């Protein structure tokens, strides 16, 4: 199997990697927002923020309208924390994954701009409810996969990647929830 041909370019100081692959009319976009300047103790809060993106109102959409629009226009939208770890270095990111039909690219750009730049975090009761739901889901995941959470917690003592992983996805994240 031959690797996909890559084109690397730069737009306003941001590296863009384009892979020219036949995807049957579906465009896949992955954005990485570096958290390199974020103190480790803030990573859990950023993780919560990433979980809320796309599930809160924006300046131009209430929650129901935003969900309807993203469900109609996008095949997939995921926003989540992620760690990229090498042997000597670990980096944390908020990652945005989008899958969209080629003819819906303008809609995807508009919706991403709306969600990433115009989300409104003023409905405290609604946001608290979302966070409580995340906490319940995380507690259930711990019960189902406690060994993985314990290993993640132990790994936090061994490497910078372990610290980031614990803060963004582990028991440390649950404590902040």
C-alpha positions in Angstrom: 0.0 0.0 0.0 1.5 3.3 -1.0 1.2 6.3 1.3 -1.1 9.2 0.5 0.6 12.0 -1.4 1.0 15.0 1.0 1.1 18.7 0.3 2.4 20.9 3.1 1.8 24.6 3.0 1.4 27.5 5.5 -1.4 29.9 5.9 -0.9 32.9 8.3 1.7 30.9 10.2 -0.4 27.8 10.5 0.9 24.6 8.9 -1.6 22.9 6.5 -1.2 19.3 5.5 -3.4 18.2 2.6 -3.6 14.5 1.6 -4.9 14.0 -2.0 -6.9 10.8 -1.5 -10.1 9.7 -3.1 -12.7 9.8 -0.3 -15.8 9.3 -2.4 -16.9 13.0 -2.1 -16.4 13.3 1.6 -13.9 15.9 3.0 -12.2 15.1 6.3 -10.8 18.0 8.3 -8.8 17.7 11.5 -7.8 20.9 13.4 -5.3 20.8 16.3 -5.3 23.7 18.8 -2.1 23.5 20.8 -2.3 23.7 24.5 1.5 24.1 24.9 1.2 27.3 26.9 -1.5 26.0 29.2 -0.4 25.2 32.7 -1.0 21.5 33.6 -3.5 22.4 36.3 -5.7 24.0 33.7 -5.9 21.1 31.3 -8.9 19.6 33.1 -10.8 22.8 32.6 -9.9 22.9 28.9 -11.1 19.3 28.6 -14.5 20.3 30.1 -14.6 23.3 27.7 -13.9 21.0 24.7 -16.7 18.7 25.8 -19.1 21.6 25.9 -18.3 23.0 22.5 -21.1 22.2 20.1 -23.5 21.5 22.9 -24.1 25.1 24.1 -25.9 27.9 22.3 -23.9 30.3 20.1 -24.5 33.9 19.2 -26.7 32.9 16.3 -28.2 29.5 17.3 -30.0 28.2 20.4 -28.9 24.6 21.3 -31.7 22.9 19.4 -31.1 24.9 16.2 -27.4 24.3 16.4 -27.8 20.6 16.8 -30.3 20.5 13.9 -27.9 22.5 11.7 -24.9 20.4 12.5 -26.8 17.1 12.1 -28.2 18.3 8.7 -25.0 19.8 7.3 -22.1 17.7 8.8 -21.5 14.0 8.8 -19.4 14.2 11.9 -18.3 16.8 14.4 -16.1 15.8 17.3 -14.2 18.2 19.7 -12.0 16.5 22.3 -8.7 16.8 24.2 -5.8 14.7 22.9 -2.2 14.0 23.8 0.5 13.4 21.2 3.4 11.7 23.0 6.8 10.8 21.7 9.8 9.4 23.5 11.0 12.7 24.7 8.1 15.1 24.4 4.4 15.2 24.9 2.0 17.8 23.5 -1.6 18.4 24.4 -4.2 19.7 22.0 -7.9 20.3 21.6 -8.7 18.4 18.4 -11.7 19.1 16.1 -12.7 16.4 13.6 -15.2 17.1 10.8 -16.5 14.9 8.0 -18.6 16.7 5.4 -19.8 16.1 1.9 -17.8 18.1 -0.6 -20.8 20.3 -1.5 -21.2 21.2 2.2 -17.7 22.6 2.9 -19.0 26.2 3.1 -21.5 25.1 5.7 -18.8 23.3 7.6 -16.6 26.4 7.7 -19.5 28.6 8.8 -20.6 26.1 11.5 -17.0 25.6 12.8 -16.6 29.4 13.0 -19.9 29.7 14.9 -19.0 26.9 17.4 -15.4 27.8 18.0 -15.7 31.6 18.0 -19.2 32.4 19.0 -20.3 29.8 21.7 -22.1 31.4 24.6 -21.4 30.1 28.1 -24.0 32.1 30.0 -26.7 29.6 30.7 -25.2 28.3 33.9 -28.0 25.9 34.8 -27.8 24.2 31.4 -24.0 24.0 31.5 -24.1 22.6 35.0 -26.5 20.0 33.8 -24.2 19.0 30.9 -21.2 18.8 33.3 -23.2 16.6 35.7 -24.0 14.3 32.8 -20.3 14.2 31.8 -19.5 13.3 35.4 -22.0 10.5 35.5 -20.8 9.2 32.2 -17.2 9.4 33.4 -18.0 7.6 36.7 -19.7 4.8 34.8 -16.7 4.5 32.5 -14.4 4.2 35.6 -16.6 1.4 36.9 -16.5 -0.4 33.6 -12.8 0.2 32.9 -11.3 1.0 36.3 -8.0 -0.7 35.5 -7.4 1.7 32.6 -8.1 4.7 34.8 -5.8 3.3 37.5 -3.1 2.7 34.9 -3.6 6.3 33.6 -3.4 7.6 37.1 -0.2 5.7 37.8 1.4 6.8 34.5 1.0 10.4 35.6 3.9 9.8 37.9 6.1 8.5 35.1 6.0 11.1 32.3 4.8 14.5 31.1 2.4 12.7 28.7 1.0 10.8 31.7 0.4 14.0 33.6 -1.4 15.5 30.7 -3.4 12.4 30.0 -4.5 12.1 33.6 -5.5 15.8 33.8 -7.5 15.7 30.5 -9.0 12.3 30.5 -8.4 10.6 33.8 -9.4 10.7 37.5 -8.0 14.2 37.7 -10.5 15.3 35.1 -13.3 13.5 37.0 -12.3 15.4 40.2 -12.6 18.7 38.4 -16.0 17.7 37.0 
